[in-house]
C-alpha cells in the first residue's frame, strides 16, 4: 500500500508514505 503526503516511512507490511 502507498499514500502521498507526510514524511517517508516504511513497515514490514510493505506500507509506505512519501511526500
Rosetta constraint file for C-alpha pairs under 8 A:
AtomPair CA 1 CA 14 HARMONIC 6.64 0.50
AtomPair CA 1 CA 15 HARMONIC 4.78 0.50
AtomPair CA 1 CA 16 HARMONIC 6.56 0.50
AtomPair CA 2 CA 15 HARMONIC 5.77 0.50
AtomPair CA 2 CA 16 HARMONIC 5.02 0.50
AtomPair CA 2 CA 17 HARMONIC 5.53 0.50
AtomPair CA 3 CA 16 HARMONIC 6.62 0.50
AtomPair CA 3 CA 17 HARMONIC 4.75 0.50
AtomPair CA 3 CA 18 HARMONIC 6.77 0.50
AtomPair CA 4 CA 17 HARMONIC 5.54 0.50
AtomPair CA 4 CA 18 HARMONIC 5.20 0.50
AtomPair CA 4 CA 19 HARMONIC 5.62 0.50
AtomPair CA 5 CA 17 HARMONIC 6.61 0.50
AtomPair CA 5 CA 18 HARMONIC 5.58 0.50
AtomPair CA 5 CA 19 HARMONIC 4.35 0.50
AtomPair CA 6 CA 17 HARMONIC 6.77 0.50
AtomPair CA 6 CA 18 HARMONIC 6.03 0.50
AtomPair CA 6 CA 19 HARMONIC 5.38 0.50
AtomPair CA 7 CA 17 HARMONIC 6.77 0.50
AtomPair CA 7 CA 18 HARMONIC 5.70 0.50
AtomPair CA 7 CA 19 HARMONIC 6.13 0.50
AtomPair CA 8 CA 16 HARMONIC 6.81 0.50
AtomPair CA 8 CA 17 HARMONIC 5.06 0.50
AtomPair CA 8 CA 18 HARMONIC 4.18 0.50
AtomPair CA 8 CA 19 HARMONIC 6.59 0.50
AtomPair CA 9 CA 16 HARMONIC 5.22 0.50
AtomPair CA 9 CA 17 HARMONIC 5.51 0.50
AtomPair CA 9 CA 18 HARMONIC 6.95 0.50
AtomPair CA 10 CA 14 HARMONIC 6.49 0.50
AtomPair CA 10 CA 15 HARMONIC 5.75 0.50
AtomPair CA 10 CA 16 HARMONIC 4.50 0.50
AtomPair CA 10 CA 17 HARMONIC 7.12 0.50
AtomPair CA 11 CA 15 HARMONIC 5.54 0.50
AtomPair CA 11 CA 16 HARMONIC 6.70 0.50
